[in-house]
């Protein structure tokens, strides 16, 4: 893919990583793909807030090797060093991703062992972050090729039923407990609930999951907001528009909240409704 098609922030980080890893371990990385907000056309490098409570986009990648990158190996040292050089030169956006073998791509997340990954720009030699149906389906259906064959021309696992099951589980094991925790009037919950990050993460995040369960397809946070505007009633238009406005830095939606406590209240109320509505959606193969 031509570099001038990608945002400059993406191009510089990807080029730095690939140049470094090719120097340190020639021929190791045979494929490199962009997923996440870049692939879904919703990349916003500047964002409101700071640190973990920033609305800014990350650069999400899948690096592919022909052989397993084992902990303690020279290959692992090369990948870790290439990642370190990249984030040292360009600390933001976060440069996050996973390192799969070609065999991993074909086998899918259940058969995949622990792999090297980076989250919030922190590199870990082996773990499960990113080893899930979301990463695989996003790569298969939306991945942008920087190096290697197109996803459509290679064997990449993608199972819509597994994606649906993973989404339902995510709603039940992450979002429902998260919502109950954020409802508590503790100082930390209140502080988080008053940030601009809160409605972006919550309203658009759960709307994305509703979209997956309703349509069987994937969308971005911005796409989820547009979808939520069509699907949910007028009672939720204000908080959805606010979330879109915050996500796109004013390019879409509308900001109408002067009181962050009211915004937090409406965010929590929307989550109650949207989570229940998503879990009530029938499976695609239901009569």
N, C-alpha and C positions, 0 to 999 in steps of 0.2 A: 504493500500500500504506500502511496506517495506521502511523504512527511508533511507536505503542505495541506493535506486534508485534515490532519490531526491538530488539536490545540497545541500551541507552542509549549505549554507546560508539560504536556504528555510527550511530545517529541523529544525534548531535551533529556527527560528522565529515562525514557526507553533507550535512546541512543547511548547514553552514558552507561547504562547497565549492560547492553549488548556488546558495546566496544570493550568494556572491562572484562566480561566473562569470556569473550572470544580471545582476549589477550592471555588470560589466566588459564583457560582450559579450552584450547581450540577444538571446535567441532562438537563440544558438549551439548550446547543448546541448539537443537535442530528445528524447534518451533517456538513461536512467541505470539501470543494473542492477547488482545485487550477485551475485557468484559466489563461488567458494572456500568456506571453512568456514562463512560466514554462510548461503549458499544451501544447503549440505549439512547444516545443523543441527548443526554441530560447532564452534561459536565459543567459544573460551576465551581471553578477553583477559588474565587473569593467567596467568603461566606460570613454570616453573622456569628458572633461568639468566638470563643477561644478553646483550644485544646480539644478534649473529648466532647465538649458541648458546642462545637462549631458546626454550622450547616454546610461547610465547604465539602466539595466532592473529593474522593480519593482517586488515585490511578490504580485500577484493579487489573491484574494480569494473570495469565496462565503461561508458564514457561514449560517447554516440553523437551525431554531428553530421550535418547535411545536406550540408555542404561540407567539403572537405579543409582541415585545419588545417596550414598551411604553415609551415616554419621561418622565423623572422624576421617573421611577419605579426602584425597586431594581435590576431588570434584566438589565436595561439600565446602572445603576451604575457599575454592574459587567462586562458587555461587555466593557464599556469605560475604566475601570481600567485594565482589561486584555490587552487591546490594548496599553494603556499607559505603562504598565510594559514591553511589548514586544519591543516597539520602544525606550524606555529608555535604554534597554539592548543592542538592536541591531538597531541603528539608520539607517543603510543602509544594504541592499536595503530597499526602502520604502515598508511598509507593508500596502497595500491598498485593500479594498474590501467592500462588502455589506453584510447586515444581512437580509435574507429573511425567511419567514415562508414556510412550505411545501405547504400551499395554494397559496402563491405568485408564487412559481415555476410552479404550474399547470395553474394559471390564466394568467400569462404573464405580460409584462411591462405596458400595457394600464390599466389593472385592479389593478395594484399594487399601494398601497398608498406610501407616503414618508416613507423611511426606514433609519435605522442607516447606516452610511458609513464612510469610511476613504479614504482620497485622499492626496497624498504626505505625508502620515503618520499622517495627522491631522484628528482626529475623530469628526464627526458631528452626533448629535442624530437623525436628521431626514432630509431627502432631496432626490433628484432625481439622484444623481451621480451613475452611474452604472445601473439604472433602464431603460434599453433599450434593443432592440433586439440583440445587439452584445453580451452583457453579457449572456443572456438566451441561445442564439444559441451556443455560445462558451462552455457554461456549458454542454448543451445537447450533443454536437458533439465531444467535446475534453476534457471535464473536468476530472481532476485527483482526484480520491476519496482518502481522508485521513480518513474520518469518515462517516459512513452511507452507504446506498445502492449505487450501481453504478448508474450514471445518466440514463443509458439504462433501469434500473430496477425500475425507479421511474417516476412519471409524471412530466416531465419538458417541458414547452412550448417551441416550436421552429417552427417558421413560416418563410420559405425562402422568401416569398413575402414581408412580413413585414421587413425583414432584407434588402431586396433590396430597398424598399421605404425609409428606414432609411438611407441607404448608399447614395442614390441620394440626399436626403435632406441635409446630411452632406457635400456633395460636393458643393451644392449650397449655403448653409447658413453659413458654416464655411470656407471651403477651398477657394472658389472664393473670398470672402472678405479678407481672410488672405493673399492670393497672392497679391491682389491689394495694401494692406497695406505694405507688404514687398518689393514691387517694389519702394515705395517712398524713395527718397534719404535722409531720416531723419537720424540723428545720431544714434538713437536707432535701426531703421531698418537695417542700415548698420552694426552696431555692432553685431546684431543677425545673419545677413546673412553671416558674416565672420567666425562664429563658426563652429566646427566640427559637432555640434548637428544639424545644419540647414539642410544639405542634408539628413541626416539620417531620421529626422522627416518628411521632405517634400517629397523627392523622394520615399522613401520606404513606407511612409504613404499613399500617393495617389496611389501608385502601388498596395497596399493592397486593396484599394477600387475598383480599376479597376478589380482586380482579383475576388472580390465578385460578381461584376456585370456581368463579363464575364463567370464565372464558377458556380456561386451559392454556392460556398464553401469558407471557411475561410483559411487564411494562416498567417504565422508570417512575421515580417519585413524581415528576411533573405529569407524566401520563396517568398516574394513579389519581392525582388531584383532578385532572380533567374528567376521568372516569367517574370519580366520586360525585362530581357536580351533576353528572347525568343520572346517576343511580340513586343517590340519597335525596331525600326531600328538601324542600325550601328551608326547613328548620335548621339544616346543617350548612347552608350555603355560606354563612358568614365565616365560620371557622375553617371551612375548606378553602375559601377564597384567601383568607389570611395566610394559611399554610402555603398555598401556591405563591403568594406574593413574597413570602419570606424565602421560599426555595429558589425562586427565580430572580431575587433581588429587584422586585418590582416590575419585571417584564410581563408577568401574568398575575391574575388574581387581583385582590384589592385589600388594603389594610384599613381596618375600621375600629380596631381595639385601642383605646387609650388606657385601659386598665388591664395590666397583665394578670391580675387575679381572675377577671372575667374570662380572659383567654384560656387560662388554665382550667377553669370550671367547664367551659365548653369543650375543650380538648378531652377531658376525662369523660364527659357525657357522650361525646361522639364515639369514643372507644368502646364504651359499654354497648352502644347500639351496633356499631360496625362489627365488633368481634362476634356478638351473638348472631348477627345476620350472616356473617361469613360461615360460621359453623353450622348454620341451618341450611346452607345451600346443598342441594342434592348432588350426588356424584353424577358425572356425565353419562354413565351407562345405566343410571336408574330409570325405571319406567316413568 
